[in-house]
Amino acid sequence: MAMNENTAQTFQPIAARKAPTATEGPVAWVRINLFGDWTTALMTLLVGAVLLWMLPQVLSWAVFRAAWAPDYEACRVDGVGACWGVVAEKYRIIVLGRYPFEEQWRPVVATSLLLFMLVGSCTRAFWKLWVLPAWVAALVIYFTLMYGNVLGLEKVETDRWGGLPLTILLASLSMMLAFPIAMVVALGRRSNLPAIRTVCTVYVELVRGVPLISVLFMASFMFPLFMPVGFSIDVLVRVIIGITLFAAAYMAEVIRGGLQAIPKGQIEAAATLGLSYWQTQRKIVLPQALAMVVPSIMNNFISLFKDTSLVTIVSLYELTGALSLALNSDANWRPFKIEGYLFIALIYFAFCFSMSRYSIWVEKQANKGRMR
Amino acid sequence: MAVPIIVFDKLNKWYGNNFHVLRDIDLQVALGERIVICGPSGSGKSTLIRCINRLEEHQEGRLVVDGVELTDDVKAVDDVRKKVGMVFQQFNLFPHLTVLENLTLSPMWVGKMPKKEAEAKAMAQLERVRIAEQAHKYPLQLSGGQQQRVAIARALCLTPKIMLFDEPTSALDPEMIKEVLDVMVEMADQGITMLCVTHEMGFAKAVANRVIFMDQGQIVEQNTPTEFFNNPQNERSKDFLSKILGH
């Protein structure tokens, strides 16, 4: 109530009070979000009922009636639910593909090292100059372990690499290589020099105009036709180059979107301070542009991670391909594909979900200056 | 007139083919002189001062800044930019860098100054604009007036001979205009050459040696502030003054 009591001489601030109804805390959350009005309440009850009806059935199939032992006879008994035995029996082929059985410790160690470097590089502690030589060393160790042919390690051709290690290798190497290319192409598309601008535009439009599967096909089958006789590049290398160039084109467009959002005043201020073109890009434009497009870039990374499953068409058996390989060759286990697919879906989800969580963290770090 | 530090000689500039934004500008600015430029919007005031550090290119005539003629020669432009500081209407601080990093950026990367030294210098400038306690905040955490004072300190870190102000108080809340003008008045007392586009007539009276009135890309009238405000010579200036002082 506004009381007009002619108190013009002194300003008396009103003491702060609590809000009349609570809007924070678990009880308030339930009240507002689940039973806000009668339609919301009705939907809550409806969805709740469906969940209550389905959950027991799902649990019964996946847990209570499931067969866990690697025994396909047990899975065929009537009334048995999920046959997780297929995972117990075939996990080594599903996860590691056609890599020679006796040597499978090598991809495990190599991929653990790669994952360690990847996860590490995502944290502040690794953002130092020594991370570059560390990466070179890690990649040398990685390929030595995987390929062998030295130090008494048996040689394993790249077409036998497979499963999860191959998925991780393809995705991470392509991402790492595509990122700098994408930055250069994005800057190139905004260059003042028409030649550079045209080259970058043509590249992006050409690559975006074809599906990844045909890029892989070309990399694998057409590219060797143009090479001199007796000269060949390993299929894995060709595929990595193909995925890299494909991903870089999409990423370049995302980064260009970020570049366009930087106000002209930022570049003018940098110019008046005497910064050169490259200094301006490196210190002012790219840090802000990249911070803005973190969610989209991560989106690209996640879809790239799953797109690697297309390399099956050029006979490289990454995680998805390895699953088909494991089950198609074995008539006893072939009926239990669903369980196999659920298993690799879980693996894909774990990776993609971590990437998405990480992206939220990076976003927070990058937008520090915007927080009040 | 003392030795001129800036010379405009029959300078002309167009935007595109048809928009003749600066027409036959002849202007000499003496070392240490403080000039206020005013005029209606679209009269070319901002474009005029932006030519001095070549944020805008002119097509005809000559422009010489501290003995260096501005041409397409990149080295000449770099040379001039080291001598000229600029403050913008929209502050244009770098939002992803702290206040201190905004100030040390150019000394460290352009001036190749060691970090310690650059920070000491930056802190001295922040003291000067009375905002040293905010050094580790990000620009967007500051008020508009504080941001503009940081922008002034950033320009001063280059120890420029000339300072350009492009409507430095136009984007500020009324309560904050004074703190920015106070800093600018102090700078004026220290003898730096200043060109300031502004409609703060009080500031012009207090600080300027000369007021320049522009309209339609031309310098219509220039005079001392007292003469200009009390006894404008041109009908156009009279009309303009009656509008901005009329209420």
Interface residues (C-beta under 8 A of the other chain):
Chain A: P263 G265 Q266 E268 A269 A270 A271 T272 L273 G274 L275 Q279 K283 I284 P287 Q288 A291 A366 K368 G369 R370 M371 R372
Chain B: N53 L55 D78 R81 K82 V84 G85 M86 F88 Q90 N92 L93 F94 P95 H96 L97 T98 L105 S106 W109 V110 Y138 P139 L140 Q141 R154 A155 L158
